[in-house]
Amino acid sequence: MKQILFSFLCICPFFSLLQAQVRNMDKRIERKVNDRINRKVDQGIDKGLDEVEKTAEGKNKKNDPQKGKKVTDAPTATDVVNNTNQSKTFSAQSRFDFVAGDKIMAVEDFSQDATGDFPARWNTDASAEIMTIDGEEGKWLALTRSGALTPEFIKQLPENFTLEFDVYVSPTYSYYDASLGIAFAKTKSANDFSIWKLYGDSKRAGHTGAIVWLHPQNAGAVKAGHSNVEVWEAGKKVISNTAGNISSFNLVNNKTHVAIWRQNQRLRVYLGEEKIWDLPKAFAPGTLFNSLVFSRYNAKDDHNFFISNLRLAAGNPDTRHKLINEGRFSTSGIYFNTGSAQIKPESHGVIKEIALALKENPDVKIDIIGHTDNTGNAAANQKLSEQRADAVKQYLNKTFGIDAGRITTGGKGSTQPLAVNTTSEGKAQNRRVEFVKK
């Protein structure tokens, strides 16, 4: 009996300790559970607050007194935000190697069309409208309805061409809204363009073409865009791929310059400074297209893409050969702000080619000559042409380190046109910069 009592007394402290540990464990488990519940609740609250803030921001934008501000008496695009790309500068180490074609085939800035109308030289199976955008120059074509649009004045896309345009998207655009499609197609009839408007449309059986899709919002609320590319040959999809995390076009940088360059089989696509596609074997040899098609579908009202300043050029310019061996190179691919000598970022590639030619030939000196179209008076154009030539000189010096002593500049104003000044294409060809070897 004493032995049993002794054993019981020895075991009791052990059970007490065990019970204490169990109670402590229960408390720890309880704390863990409560902590996890609290975290989940906090996350839910944060998410809810984020949604409230987004809604409030949206309401503020709608109530913004600037929203109704009009550049002209015409309709204006809504939900305009500041565009950070305007102040972007390119570095000498930039991979942006785009060089525009040297023969202008088509230019479209919608200057001949009335705001509120569908452009006269285009066709569509849906609808679109010419608008102006607060803070942006010129007129823009808003893709306001699901469908396809084609510029009927473009009837040939040769084996070597460059296509450029500016694109703007409403900052309210959603991930669930559809992408902007840009297709190069071999169409068989006047209304054949409409089959290129849908992603993966089975109606393309027997057709040949290439489509690039652009979207400003990637999945997961990341401030980045994404793109898709498809190449079709005789109704068979031979290339299909997706690129994400595009920084140069998103709902913050909601305006960008698109540059597409085809060189025989190769296809390159640039958004601003960013090269998003470089496909060396995108096209079968000898593939020719006769239609350019833009498309959009499945987007909410007032969630629009806008395009402007379209420029199609043919040719595969050998910049360095023409300057060094032929002694002269002329380009309309150096762009300036309207009435200004400020160089646009998309000019970087062609100026970079000039800089490389000068670095490879350190004894060569050049004269840079600016030319304008006939818009404005002669004296103003003369001064502007001189200022633009000097701006290119400064760009070569400051960006690429080319000795300014090797470069002289001058201007001819509008006195030496290469084409008529009565068409957009002619004016674009006359706005050029010449480089002459001395």
LUMDO-584218 format. One record per residue (C-alpha): residue in three letters; z, x, y. Coordinates in pm, whole numbers, plus 50000, padded with zeros to 5 digits. Each point is the difference from the previous one (the first is absolute). Example, Ala and Ser with C-alpha at 12.3 -4.5 7.8 and 13.67 -1.06 7.14 Angstrom:
ala507805123049550;ser499345013750344;
This chain:
met500005000050000;lys500855027950240;gln496755017049910;ile498014968350075;leu501794995450333;phe499365036150089;ser496284996149923;phe499814968350207;leu501645017050295;cys497485028649974;ile497024976849985;cys501024977850292;pro499335026050271;phe496585006449844;phe499124962950017;ser501284998350354;leu497815029450096;leu497044984749818;gln500524966950176;ala500195017850335;gln496735018249927;val498364967449895;arg501214983750324;asn498665029650200;met496714997949814;asp499824962950069;lys500565006950367;arg497325027150001;ile497574976749827;glu500904972850246;arg499435023850292;lys496655011249855;val498914964049952;asn501124990750350;asp498315030850147;arg496754991749826;ile500224963650108;asn500715011050356;arg497035023749998;lys497724972649875;val501354976150261;asp499535026550271;gln496455006249883;gly499314962850011;ile501484997550348;asp497985030250118;lys496844985249857;gly500724967150167;leu500695017150332;asp496765019749965;glu498114967649954;val501764984950300;glu499125030550211;lys496374998249888;thr499894963250084;ala501595006850339;glu497545027950068;gly497164976849906;lys501314973450233;asn500405025550276;lys496405010749953;lys498874963750014;asn502084994550313;asp498985033350154;pro498494992950344;gln497475027749932;lys498634981149702;gly497994976150214;lys498755027050232;lys496205001350006;val497715029150073;thr497354974950104;asp499914962550012;ala498955001249635;pro502234994649694;thr502175029649916;ala501365012549668;thr503674992549940;asp502995020849900;val498945032450163;val502265030349967;asn499805035050141;asn497665022349808;thr501505034049926;asn496655014449892;gln498855001950363;ser502095031050070;lys499355016749666;thr498505034950018;phe498365019649721;ser501015035349907;ala497685029349938;gln501094999149634;ser499024963549962;arg498174990549681;phe497974974950200;asp496495013249932;phe497944969150084;val496785007050192;ala497984970150120;gly496334996849909;asp497565012250263;lys497574970450003;ile501524967750131;met498754969749807;ala502234972250133;val502774994550254;glu502064968250040;asp502634994750268;phe499374962350043;ser499365005050372;gln496994976649981;asp502064971649847;ala502184974450175;thr503674999149913;gly500874970949777;asp496585000949831;phe498785013449670;pro497865031250066;ala496294992450025;arg498795028749780;trp502354992849708;asn500074975549710;thr502954985349809;asp500954975049731;ala503264992850186;ser500885005250366;ala500975026950251;glu500565001750375;ile499525024950281;met503345006950170;thr501635024350238;ile503295017749926;asp502635007150263;gly500135037350072;glu496775007749811;glu496545006350141;gly496994978349931;lys499434970849767;trp501074996149639;leu498764979249710;ala502944981249845;leu499664991149633;thr501724966350031;arg498994983349673;ser499675009049636;gly496475012049933;ala497385026950055;leu498145012150309;thr496965022650029;pro498185016050295;glu496424988949933;phe498595027350223;ile501065025949741;lys497294999349736;gln500275035049854;leu502805023549898;pro498375033249906;glu501275026249757;asn501605019050288;phe501764978650260;thr503244996450195;leu501614967050091;glu502764998250261;phe501924971250150;asp503404991750147;val502244975949812;tyr503024981450132;val502304977149801;ser502544974450120;pro503485015949980;thr501224968349823;tyr497695007249706;ser501724995949665;tyr499795019049672;tyr498924966749851;asp497054997150240;ala496725013449867;ser498385033650067;leu497025006850223;gly496915007349792;ile497155022950104;ala497084999049758;phe496745019149978;ala497744978149792;lys496544996949856;thr499304963650080;lys497054980149867;ser499864971250249;ala501184990450349;asn503194983049878;asp500715023749712;phe502645017850208;ser502624973449928;ile500555011349638;trp501755031450131;lys502874981550164;leu502384996549705;tyr501985026549818;gly498505004149651;asp497594970650042;ser498104993749675;lys497004987950200;arg499045036550051;ala498315000749662;gly496845020550036;his500905012150350;thr500555034950141;gly502405008950278;ala503215016850111;ile503064984050161;val502925015450187;trp503034977750056;leu502555007250276;his503444984650037;pro502735009350253;gln502994991249782;asn500995015549668;ala502444984249755;gly503745002550058;ala499974996150380;val499075036850040;lys498365007850333;ala496775011649840;gly496654985449906;his497945001049685;ser496345000249900;asn497804991849702;val496515011849916;glu497424985549759;val496515012149911;trp497624976749815;glu496765009649829;ala497754972249869;gly502974976649967;lys502295025149830;lys503115012950175;val499785037849954;ile502805010750239;ser503234982250091;asn503105015750152;thr502914994250239;ala501565022250268;gly503444992150143;asn502385012850269;ile497295002950267;ser501765010550320;ser497084997450241;phe499634962149974;asn502984976949970;leu501854973250192;val501285026150249;asn496735019350036;asn498064967549987;lys496845013950159;thr497985028249851;his496565015649997;val498134996549671;ala497415026249911;ile497954997349681;trp497665028049899;arg497444998449723;gln498205031849899;asn497704991849707;gln502464994149713;arg503155007950198;leu502144974250181;arg502755009350247;val502204975550190;tyr502295008950291;leu502614979650185;gly500785018650321;glu500725035949892;glu500814990149641;lys497355003849729;ile500814972349752;trp496995002949766;asp497765028949899;leu497904990549698;pro497415026949915;lys498074978349750;ala500384965350142;phe496304991449992;ala497165005349757;pro497295022650146;gly497534980850213;thr502234969250044;leu498944981650314;phe501774971050174;asn498594974850245;ser503084980450112;leu503385006250159;val502564972549929;phe503484994150144;ser502284974849831;arg503474985050009;tyr501694972249806;asn503394984449932;ala501805006450330;lys502174977750217;asp498774986050329;asp500125025850282;his500385028149743;asn496685016450080;phe498045031949972;phe497955010150305;ile497085024550006;ser498105016050287;asn498005030550110;leu497915001349684;arg497665030049977;leu497575007649718;ala498195033449999;ala497705017449754;gly499675036749922;asn502025028649865;pro500325023050302;asp500245037449936;thr501955007350316;arg500485037349957;his496405006649891;lys498544981150294;leu502195017450256;ile499795035749866;asn496495001049851;glu498154974250210;gly501985007250318;arg500804964050088;phe502094971849861;ser500274965450155;thr502444973349885;ser500934964650095;gly502975003149764;ile502435012550266;tyr501624968850140;phe501804994350329;asn501984971350143;thr497824977550215;gly499375015550342;ser502285029149909;ala499895036149881;gln502844994249752;ile498755009449653;lys500704975249722;pro501675013649684;glu497054990849775;ser497975027250179;his502135027249837;gly497745006349701;val496825008450190;ile501845021950254;lys501685017849709;glu496535008349861;ile499005015550334;ala503225020150004;leu499355013349648;ala496495010450101;leu501405019050300;lys502715016649790;glu497435011149743;asn497815014150279;pro502425015850252;asp497215014250219;val498364966450062;lys500474983250336;ile499094963950070;asp499354975650279;ile501384964649962;ile498044972750178;gly501214964150038;his497764969350022;thr500764963350075;asp498154967249980;asn498944982450321;thr503064977350032;gly501455004550349;asn498565019750291;ala498245033349971;ala502615020550189;ala502854987249784;asn498015006649683;gln499225035450112;lys503675007650060;leu501034983249673;ser497495020349797;glu501385032350149;gln503594989549929;arg499194991249640;ala498335033549938;asp503065017650141;ala502294978549782;val498165012049689;lys500365035950119;gln503744995450045;tyr500274984049655;leu498265030149841;asn502285023650188;lys503364982849958;thr499554985249651;phe497985027149829;gly500705030850212;ile496385005950105;asp499895023750299;ala499174979250308;gly498045029750135;arg497354993849733;ile499314964950129;thr498344986950314;thr499624963150077;gly497804976450196;gly498834964150017;lys496754980850037;gly501414965450060;ser497514973449895;thr496925019750108;gln498825011049653;pro500114969549769;leu498825003349641;ala499564962549957;val499744968350205;asn503164988850177;thr499284963149934;thr501594998449653;ser503425009149861;glu498355024349758;gly498075016950281;lys503045003450222;ala502025015049713;gln497275025549934;asn499925009950367;arg503775005650012;arg499965034549845;val501215035650024;glu497645029749960;phe500955035049885;val497495026850096;lys500165035749875;lys499635025350283;
